[in-house]
Amino acid sequence: NHERLVIACSALRAARTCYAEALQWALTRKTFGKTLMQHQMIRVKFSEMALQMEALQDSIERVAFQFASGVPDFKLGTECSLLKVQAARCFEYCAMEASQIFGGSSIVKEGRGKIVERLYREVRTVAIPGGSIEVLIDQHGREVLRKSKKVMKQSKI
């Protein structure tokens, strides 16, 4: 579970890097006589990225607090699984949107978009270690099923 928390922190850092690189580009790149940031859809992309990153930050802090408070590792399996899924999805979304903002500059290994290009390739390095997204979601589903059976059994007594 600690591994998943560390992966989530790493994914958040990478997502924030995508955001920062794209923001710097959007403030200087001009299209149709305006900077990219002056276009409404570009601002929406940044707002959506920020929304996901802040939600991930809150989740990381909640899980880290539980670890620091002495909650046993085995009791945090479900939380850490969902945290890692959320982190992988956030990073993938931010890398994709940053790539869209950079346009063709984000698909070459040199130039202004090279950092976003590299990070977009690294998304899979977050999604797979510590359990693939599909496995972790299934793990959560099994835990929900186990708890619901327990509740149903108790309610019949």
Secondary structure, DSSP 8 states (H G I E B T S, - for coil): -HHHHHHHHHHHHHHHHHHHHHHHHHHH-EETTEEGGGSHHHHHHHHHHHHHHHHHHHHHHHHHHHHHTT--GGGGHHHHHHHHHHHHHHHHHHHHHHHHHHGGGGGSSSSTTHHHHHHHHHHHHHHSTTS-HHHHHHHHHHHHHHHHHHHHHHHT-
